[in-house]
Amino acid sequence: MTTSTTALPDSDDVPDPEPRPDAVRERALGLARRAAPALAVYGVLKLIGFAVFMALANASGAYKQQAAQFAAGDRVWNILEFWDGGWYKKVALYGYHPQHLPPHFTGGSLPQNSTAFFPLYPGMMRLVMDCTGLGVFGAGVLVSVVSAFAAAAGIYAVTALIGGHRAGLVAAAIWAVFPGSGVEWAVYSDAIFVALAAWTGYCLMIRRWVAAGLLALVAGLSRPTSVAIIAAVCLTALLSLLRGREDGVLRPLFAMLVAPVGLAGYLLWVGIGMGSPTGYFTLEHDAWDHYFDFGQHTWDVLGRIALGQFDYSYAFPVEDTIGAAAVLMLPILIAFFLRLRPPLWMVVYTLITIASALGSMQIFGNVSRYLLPVFPLFIAPAVGMKALKWPVLATVFLTLAVTSGWYAGYALFELGIP
């Protein structure tokens, strides 16, 4: 595979940091027109994979046995609200109840609590419910689908700045068929987070500091791993300040100060409710068995899978094998990614996201889903594949779209726990 070392535009080629309102509107419309083919490609591929996923789930029928556990209906698409979706539904319907937070942890175990799930996604679900009259399930799916298309547009925009229009199309296609992509249209927060991360990165690349900071703030309300994009914003802004670039001081400083507010604010709120500044992490560790273990669990699982032994915690053989394949792809993808000489924010964001996914004790099979936000790793394959003729690209991605219905949908929801 060949890759390009196309550098980002020099500062003279980047739009003025304070464009006129009409220029902003024209630029936005131009970007929307250029991104439209990428959205069409994403939509077609995703529909194909989704149809295969639903057909397989219906043929299995196992979702009906799980439906009662989540108070869901017995229609095949109710599988999209299983597992984490059930918790997001509770928050959207009933909100958080601080008086029901567990007390300060002193030993033993904690009950699972909805405060482990950040408020942005269920808040958007509630807003859509109130504005449209949709039920909680319909609202959740609508927010996810719209967010997934917004993420596809953001991935296109970021990739196009480095590899051009055609590479942007390929990157959007990869987003549609990636091993963890089954959650993109489910009642999960993954799509909305990736959309915010991608557009934050795009704003950094065109030096829209205020927008980048505000988007990172909102991303911080979506999930704890938002620390990756927050760190990317802060370090990029700090580098700009140290270099004394023409962006001045106030805008980069604003981005650096405002980016962590959403994440820090929510963690502080949970900590106050639990009577401990580390309350959220205590809840994750003792109620959800989810914590940073410096990769010990991941290493153990990979070794056992290599031996064909599925006798570890939370073992799901098919899902875990797919997850192991995704992990083994990482060194190759990272090597090609670094060859592009990517901007600082991409390196910071990608490495922190990977460290979080591989360095934590959690259900290993979900690693393909936890790696879904590392869209910068899509760029090098996209740049390499853009030279392929359209019939070849169509064959490759249509085949991947069909098979993704199994490996990115059915295996994730039916054969494991996403």
C-alpha positions as CSV (number, residue, x, y, z in Angstrom):
1,M,0.0,0.0,0.0
2,T,1.3,3.4,-0.9
3,T,0.8,6.4,1.2
4,S,1.2,10.1,0.7
5,T,3.3,12.5,2.8
6,T,1.1,15.4,1.7
7,A,1.7,18.1,4.4
8,L,-1.0,20.3,5.8
9,P,-1.5,23.8,4.3
10,D,1.0,26.4,5.4
11,S,-0.4,29.2,7.6
12,D,-0.8,31.5,4.6
13,D,-3.1,29.0,2.9
14,V,-5.4,28.6,6.0
15,P,-8.5,30.9,6.1
16,D,-8.3,34.0,8.3
17,P,-9.1,33.2,12.0
18,E,-11.9,35.7,12.0
19,P,-13.8,35.3,8.7
20,R,-16.8,37.4,7.8
21,P,-20.2,35.8,8.5
22,D,-21.0,35.5,4.8
23,A,-17.6,33.9,4.2
24,V,-18.3,31.4,7.0
25,R,-21.7,30.6,5.4
26,E,-20.2,30.2,1.9
27,R,-17.4,27.9,3.3
28,A,-19.9,25.8,5.2
29,L,-22.1,25.4,2.1
30,G,-19.1,24.5,0.0
31,L,-18.0,21.9,2.5
32,A,-21.5,20.4,2.6
33,R,-21.5,20.1,-1.1
34,R,-18.1,18.4,-1.1
35,A,-19.1,16.1,1.7
36,A,-22.4,15.0,0.2
37,P,-20.9,12.1,-1.8
38,A,-19.2,10.8,1.3
39,L,-22.5,10.9,3.2
40,A,-24.1,9.0,0.3
41,V,-21.4,6.4,0.3
42,Y,-21.6,6.0,4.1
43,G,-25.4,5.7,4.0
44,V,-25.4,3.0,1.3
45,L,-22.8,0.9,2.9
46,K,-24.3,1.2,6.3
47,L,-27.8,0.3,5.1
48,I,-26.4,-2.8,3.5
49,G,-24.6,-3.9,6.6
50,F,-27.6,-3.0,8.8
51,A,-30.0,-5.0,6.7
52,V,-27.7,-8.1,7.0
53,F,-27.4,-7.5,10.7
54,M,-31.2,-7.4,11.2
55,A,-31.7,-10.5,9.0
56,L,-29.2,-12.5,10.9
57,A,-30.6,-11.4,14.3
58,N,-34.1,-12.3,13.1
59,A,-32.9,-15.7,11.9
60,S,-31.3,-16.4,15.3
61,G,-34.2,-15.1,17.4
62,A,-31.9,-14.9,20.5
63,Y,-32.8,-11.2,20.9
64,K,-36.3,-12.2,22.0
65,Q,-34.8,-14.0,25.0
66,Q,-32.8,-10.9,26.0
67,A,-35.6,-8.4,25.4
68,A,-37.3,-9.0,28.8
69,Q,-34.0,-8.1,30.6
70,F,-34.1,-4.6,29.1
71,A,-37.9,-4.1,29.1
72,A,-37.7,-3.9,25.3
73,G,-40.1,-5.2,22.8
74,D,-39.7,-8.4,20.9
75,R,-39.2,-6.9,17.5
76,V,-35.8,-7.6,15.9
77,W,-34.7,-3.9,15.9
78,N,-35.1,-3.8,19.7
79,I,-31.7,-5.4,19.9
80,L,-30.3,-1.9,19.2
81,E,-31.4,-0.8,22.7
82,F,-29.8,-3.7,24.7
83,W,-27.0,-3.5,27.2
84,D,-25.8,0.2,27.5
85,G,-28.9,1.3,25.6
86,G,-31.1,0.3,28.5
87,W,-29.2,2.6,30.9
88,Y,-29.3,5.5,28.4
89,K,-33.0,5.0,28.2
90,K,-33.4,5.3,32.0
91,V,-31.4,8.5,32.1
92,A,-33.4,10.0,29.2
93,L,-36.7,9.1,30.8
94,Y,-36.0,9.7,34.5
95,G,-32.8,11.7,34.7
96,Y,-30.2,11.3,37.4
97,H,-31.2,11.1,41.0
98,P,-28.4,12.4,43.2
99,Q,-30.1,11.0,46.3
100,H,-29.8,7.5,44.8
101,L,-26.1,7.8,44.3
102,P,-24.2,5.2,46.3
103,P,-22.5,6.6,49.4
104,H,-18.8,7.0,49.7
105,F,-17.1,3.7,49.1
106,T,-15.4,2.1,52.0
107,G,-15.1,-1.5,51.0
108,G,-17.0,-4.3,49.4
109,S,-18.9,-3.7,46.2
110,L,-21.2,-1.0,44.8
111,P,-24.5,-1.4,42.9
112,Q,-24.5,-0.4,39.3
113,N,-25.7,3.1,38.8
114,S,-26.8,5.2,35.8
115,T,-24.3,8.0,36.7
116,A,-21.7,5.8,35.0
117,F,-23.3,7.0,31.7
118,F,-22.5,10.6,30.8
119,P,-25.4,13.0,30.2
120,L,-24.9,14.4,26.6
121,Y,-26.4,11.5,24.7
122,P,-29.4,10.8,26.9
123,G,-29.9,14.6,27.1
124,M,-30.1,14.7,23.3
125,M,-32.5,11.8,23.4
126,R,-34.8,13.6,25.8
127,L,-34.7,16.8,23.7
128,V,-35.7,14.8,20.6
129,M,-38.5,13.1,22.5
130,D,-39.9,16.5,23.6
131,C,-39.5,18.1,20.2
132,T,-40.8,15.3,18.0
133,G,-43.1,13.1,20.1
134,L,-40.9,10.1,19.4
135,G,-40.6,7.4,22.1
136,V,-37.3,7.0,23.9
137,F,-36.1,4.2,21.6
138,G,-36.9,6.1,18.4
139,A,-35.3,9.2,19.8
140,G,-32.2,7.3,20.7
141,V,-31.8,5.7,17.2
142,L,-32.5,9.1,15.5
143,V,-29.8,10.9,17.5
144,S,-27.3,8.0,16.8
145,V,-28.1,7.9,13.1
146,V,-27.8,11.7,12.6
147,S,-24.6,11.7,14.7
148,A,-23.1,8.9,12.6
149,F,-23.7,10.9,9.4
150,A,-22.2,14.0,11.1
151,A,-19.2,11.8,12.1
152,A,-18.9,10.6,8.5
153,A,-18.8,14.2,7.3
154,G,-16.2,15.1,9.9
155,I,-14.0,12.2,9.0
156,Y,-14.3,13.1,5.4
157,A,-13.4,16.8,6.1
158,V,-10.3,15.9,8.2
159,T,-9.1,13.3,5.7
160,A,-9.7,15.5,2.7
161,L,-7.4,18.2,4.2
162,I,-4.6,15.7,4.1
163,G,-5.3,13.3,1.2
164,G,-7.9,15.1,-0.9
165,H,-11.5,14.5,-1.8
166,R,-11.2,10.9,-2.9
167,A,-9.4,9.8,0.2
168,G,-12.1,11.5,2.2
169,L,-14.7,9.3,0.5
170,V,-12.7,6.2,1.3
171,A,-12.3,7.2,5.0
172,A,-16.1,7.7,5.3
173,A,-16.5,4.2,3.8
174,I,-14.1,2.7,6.3
175,W,-16.2,4.3,9.1
176,A,-19.2,2.5,7.8
177,V,-17.6,-1.0,7.9
178,F,-15.1,-0.9,10.8
179,P,-15.4,-3.9,13.1
180,G,-17.1,-1.8,15.9
181,S,-19.5,0.0,13.6
182,G,-22.5,-2.0,14.7
183,V,-23.1,0.5,17.5
184,E,-23.2,3.5,15.2
185,W,-27.0,3.3,14.7
186,A,-27.8,1.7,18.1
187,V,-28.8,3.4,21.3
188,Y,-25.1,4.1,22.2
189,S,-23.1,7.3,22.6
190,D,-20.3,6.3,20.2
191,A,-21.5,8.1,17.1
192,I,-22.1,11.4,18.8
193,F,-18.6,11.3,20.4
194,V,-16.8,10.5,17.2
195,A,-18.8,13.3,15.4
196,L,-17.6,15.8,18.1
197,A,-14.1,14.5,18.0
198,A,-13.8,14.7,14.3
199,W,-15.2,18.2,14.0
200,T,-13.0,19.4,16.9
201,G,-10.0,18.1,15.0
202,Y,-11.1,19.8,11.8
203,C,-11.4,23.1,13.7
204,L,-7.9,22.7,15.0
205,M,-6.6,22.0,11.5
206,I,-8.1,25.3,10.2
207,R,-7.3,27.2,13.4
208,R,-10.8,27.8,14.7
209,W,-9.8,27.8,18.3
210,V,-13.1,29.0,19.9
211,A,-15.1,26.3,18.0
212,A,-12.5,23.6,18.9
213,G,-12.6,24.5,22.6
214,L,-16.4,24.5,22.7
215,L,-16.8,21.3,20.8
216,A,-14.3,19.6,23.2
217,L,-16.3,20.9,26.1
218,V,-19.4,19.3,24.8
219,A,-17.5,16.1,23.9
220,G,-16.5,16.0,27.6
221,L,-20.1,15.5,28.5
222,S,-20.4,12.3,26.3
223,R,-17.9,9.9,27.9
224,P,-14.7,9.7,30.0
225,T,-12.5,8.9,27.1
226,S,-13.1,12.4,25.8
227,V,-9.9,13.1,27.7
228,A,-8.2,12.2,24.4
229,I,-9.7,15.0,22.4
230,I,-9.4,17.4,25.3
231,A,-5.7,16.7,25.6
232,A,-5.3,17.1,21.9
233,V,-6.9,20.6,22.0
234,C,-4.9,21.7,25.1
235,L,-1.6,20.6,23.7
236,T,-2.2,22.0,20.3
237,A,-3.2,25.3,21.8
238,L,-0.2,25.3,24.1
239,L,2.1,24.7,21.2
240,S,0.6,27.6,19.3
241,L,1.1,29.9,22.3
242,L,4.7,28.8,22.7
243,R,5.4,29.4,19.0
244,G,3.8,32.8,19.1
245,R,1.9,32.2,15.9
246,E,-0.4,34.8,14.3
247,D,-3.4,33.3,16.1
248,G,-2.5,35.5,19.0
249,V,-3.0,34.6,22.7
250,L,-6.7,34.9,23.5
251,R,-8.2,32.3,21.1
252,P,-5.8,29.4,21.8
253,L,-5.9,30.2,25.5
254,F,-9.7,30.2,25.5
255,A,-9.7,26.8,23.8
256,M,-7.2,25.4,26.3
257,L,-9.2,26.6,29.3
258,V,-12.7,25.8,28.2
259,A,-12.0,22.3,26.6
260,P,-11.8,20.4,30.0
261,V,-14.9,22.1,31.6
262,G,-17.5,19.5,30.5
263,L,-15.6,16.4,31.6
264,A,-14.3,18.0,34.8
265,G,-17.7,19.3,35.6
266,Y,-19.5,16.0,35.3
267,L,-16.8,14.1,37.3
268,L,-17.0,16.8,40.0
269,W,-20.8,16.5,40.2
270,V,-20.6,12.7,40.6
271,G,-17.8,13.1,43.1
272,I,-19.9,15.5,45.2
273,G,-22.9,13.1,45.1
274,M,-20.7,10.2,46.3
275,G,-18.8,12.2,48.8
276,S,-15.4,11.5,47.2
277,P,-13.5,13.4,44.5
278,T,-12.7,10.1,42.8
279,G,-16.3,8.9,43.1
280,Y,-16.9,8.2,39.4
281,F,-13.8,6.0,39.1
282,T,-14.8,4.2,42.3
283,L,-18.1,3.5,40.7
284,E,-16.5,2.3,37.5
285,H,-14.1,0.0,39.3
286,D,-16.4,-1.5,41.9
287,A,-19.8,-1.5,40.2
288,W,-18.7,-2.1,36.6
289,D,-15.4,-3.8,36.9
290,H,-13.9,-1.3,34.5
291,Y,-10.6,0.3,35.3
292,F,-7.2,1.1,34.0
293,D,-4.9,-1.9,34.5
294,F,-2.0,-0.9,32.2
295,G,-3.0,-3.5,29.7
296,Q,-2.7,-6.6,31.9
297,H,-6.1,-7.9,31.0
298,T,-5.6,-7.3,27.3
299,W,-2.3,-9.0,27.3
300,D,-3.7,-12.0,29.2
301,V,-6.6,-12.3,26.8
302,L,-4.5,-12.1,23.7
303,G,-2.2,-14.9,25.0
304,R,-5.1,-17.1,25.9
305,I,-6.8,-16.6,22.5
306,A,-3.5,-17.5,20.8
307,L,-3.7,-20.8,22.7
308,G,-7.4,-21.3,22.0
309,Q,-8.3,-20.9,25.6
310,F,-11.4,-18.9,26.4
311,D,-11.4,-19.3,30.2
312,Y,-10.9,-15.7,31.3
313,S,-13.4,-13.1,32.6
314,Y,-16.1,-12.0,30.2
315,A,-15.1,-14.4,27.5
316,F,-17.0,-14.3,24.2
317,P,-15.0,-16.4,21.7
318,V,-16.3,-15.0,18.4
319,E,-16.4,-11.4,19.5
320,D,-13.1,-11.7,21.2
321,T,-11.4,-13.2,18.1
322,I,-12.6,-10.3,16.1
323,G,-11.3,-7.9,18.8
324,A,-7.9,-9.6,18.7
325,A,-7.7,-9.2,15.0
326,A,-8.5,-5.5,15.4
327,V,-5.7,-5.2,18.0
328,L,-3.2,-7.0,15.7
329,M,-4.0,-4.5,12.9
330,L,-3.0,-1.6,15.1
331,P,0.8,-1.7,14.7
332,I,0.4,-1.7,10.9
333,L,-2.1,1.1,10.9
334,I,0.0,3.2,13.3
335,A,3.1,2.8,11.2
336,F,1.3,4.0,8.1
337,F,-0.4,6.8,10.1
338,L,2.9,8.1,11.4
339,R,4.4,8.0,7.9
340,L,1.9,10.7,6.9
341,R,3.5,13.0,9.5
342,P,0.1,13.9,11.0
343,P,-0.5,17.0,13.1
344,L,0.0,17.0,16.8
345,W,-3.6,16.7,17.7
346,M,-4.1,13.5,15.7
347,V,-1.1,11.8,17.4
348,V,-2.2,12.8,20.9
349,Y,-5.8,11.9,20.3
350,T,-5.0,8.6,18.6
351,L,-2.4,7.4,21.1
352,I,-4.5,8.3,24.2
353,T,-7.6,6.6,22.7
354,I,-5.6,3.4,22.0
355,A,-4.0,3.4,25.4
356,S,-7.5,3.7,27.0
357,A,-8.9,0.9,24.9
358,L,-6.0,-1.5,25.4
359,G,-5.0,-0.5,28.9
360,S,-8.3,-1.0,30.7
361,M,-9.9,-4.0,32.4
362,Q,-13.2,-4.5,30.5
363,I,-15.0,-6.9,28.3
364,F,-12.3,-7.6,25.8
365,G,-14.6,-8.3,22.8
366,N,-15.7,-4.7,22.9
367,V,-12.2,-3.5,21.9
368,S,-13.3,-3.2,18.3
369,R,-16.0,-0.8,19.5
370,Y,-13.6,1.1,21.8
371,L,-11.3,1.5,18.8
372,L,-14.1,3.0,16.7
373,P,-13.0,6.6,17.7
374,V,-9.5,6.2,16.2
375,F,-10.6,7.5,12.9
376,P,-7.2,9.1,12.2
377,L,-6.0,5.6,11.5
378,F,-8.4,5.4,8.6
379,I,-6.5,8.2,6.8
380,A,-3.4,6.2,5.7
381,P,-5.5,3.3,4.2
382,A,-7.8,5.9,2.6
383,V,-4.8,7.8,1.0
384,G,-3.4,4.5,-0.2
385,M,-6.7,3.2,-1.6
386,K,-7.7,6.4,-3.4
387,A,-5.6,5.4,-6.4
388,L,-7.8,2.3,-7.0
389,K,-10.4,2.5,-9.8
390,W,-14.0,2.9,-8.8
391,P,-15.1,-0.6,-9.8
392,V,-12.4,-2.0,-7.5
393,L,-13.3,0.3,-4.6
394,A,-17.0,-0.6,-5.1
395,T,-16.2,-4.3,-5.0
396,V,-14.1,-4.0,-1.9
397,F,-16.5,-1.9,0.1
398,L,-19.7,-3.6,-0.9
399,T,-18.2,-6.9,0.1
400,L,-17.1,-5.4,3.4
401,A,-20.5,-3.9,3.9
402,V,-22.3,-7.3,3.6
403,T,-19.9,-9.0,5.9
404,S,-19.9,-6.2,8.4
405,G,-23.5,-7.1,9.1
406,W,-22.1,-10.2,10.7
407,Y,-18.8,-9.1,12.3
408,A,-19.8,-5.5,13.2
409,G,-23.4,-6.2,14.1
410,Y,-24.5,-9.7,14.8
411,A,-21.2,-10.9,16.5
412,L,-21.2,-7.7,18.6
413,F,-24.8,-7.8,19.8
414,E,-25.8,-11.5,19.6
415,L,-22.5,-13.3,20.3
416,G,-21.1,-10.8,22.8
417,I,-22.0,-7.7,24.7
418,P,-21.2,-4.4,23.0
